[in-house]
Amino acid sequence: MTLVWHRPRWTAGAGLLVLVWTYFALYSVRNIPLLVLVTAPLLAPVWSSWLRARWPVLAARVAGAATVGRGWPLVGAVVVMAFVCVPRPVRLQPEFWPVAAVEYVKSHPAEFGGNLFNQYAWGGYLLAELPEHKVFVDGRTDFYGEPLVREFWAVTELATNWLAVLEKYDVQWSLMPTDHRLNEALALAGWECAHTDPVATIYRRQR
């Protein structure tokens, strides 16, 4: 909106910088904080001039609202900010996340060595809960690269090369949703079921 209404006068290099980082932010949400850091020095002069022109009007409106409301708008704003900013513990629902399977891995560390093949959506959770194990993939697909992501989908879709991909990366165990068809394929390939629950199932190579 700042760019549309105020049209800052930038050099070609500054405009290209904003354009490139805007593309990165649209490509992956994790790049949004970097976009803010890069573009803030370029947008600050525009915002500054807008605030200098509008501040007297805004200040008068705020003062009028405070007078009419006898301070309650400010109290309400403080309460809202406190509610939003105070950290609250996050509890993942075990009916949607592989909580029981992760606890099993933690309680049987000797049984799970080597590389893991995991469900894409669970990658970040497994990174946090099992830091000693490397996930096959997680939400940072732009960092992994297209070839590996294609190989991941080849395994999950049971393409003709799915076993070759597991051999290529020396995958020793898998952690997938219980209703995923890869589990049945691994069982037919001779892998053993180490753990299963309504949410997640773990298969590993026969020792």
HULIN-V473259 format. One line per field, one symbol per residue. phi: phi as a letter, one per 40 degrees, with the letter a starting at -180 (. if undefined). psi: psi as a letter, one per 40 degrees, with the letter a starting at -180 (. if undefined). burial: I if it has 16 or more other C-alpha atoms within 10 Angstrom, else O. Layout:
phi: ???
psi: ???
burial: ???
This chain:
phi: .dcccbfccbcccccccccccccccccaccccdcdccccdcccdcccccccccbddcccccccccccccfgcdccccccccccccccbcbbccccbbccccccccccbcccbbgcbbbcdccdcccdccbccbcccaaccccccgcdccccdcccccfccbccccccdcfcbabbbddcccccccccccgcbccaaacbbbbbaccc
psi: ddddddgigiiddddddddddddddddhdeedddddddeddddddddddddddeddddddddddddddefeddddddddddddddhiiihhhheeeifddddddddegdeegiaiihihddedddddddgdehhidiaefddddidddddddddddefidedddddddefhdiihiidehedddddddeeiihdiiiedihhiiih.
burial: OOOOOOOOOOOOOOOOOIOOIIOIIOOOOOOIOOIOOOIOOIIOOIOOOOOOOOOOOOOOOOOOOOOOOOOOOOOOOOOOOOOOOOOOOOOOOOOOIIIIIIOIIOOOOOOIOOIIIIIIOIIOIIOOOOOOOOIIIIOOOOOOOOOOIOIIOIIIOOOOOIIOIIOOOOIIIIIIIIOOOIIOOIOOOOIIIIIIOOIIIIIIIOO
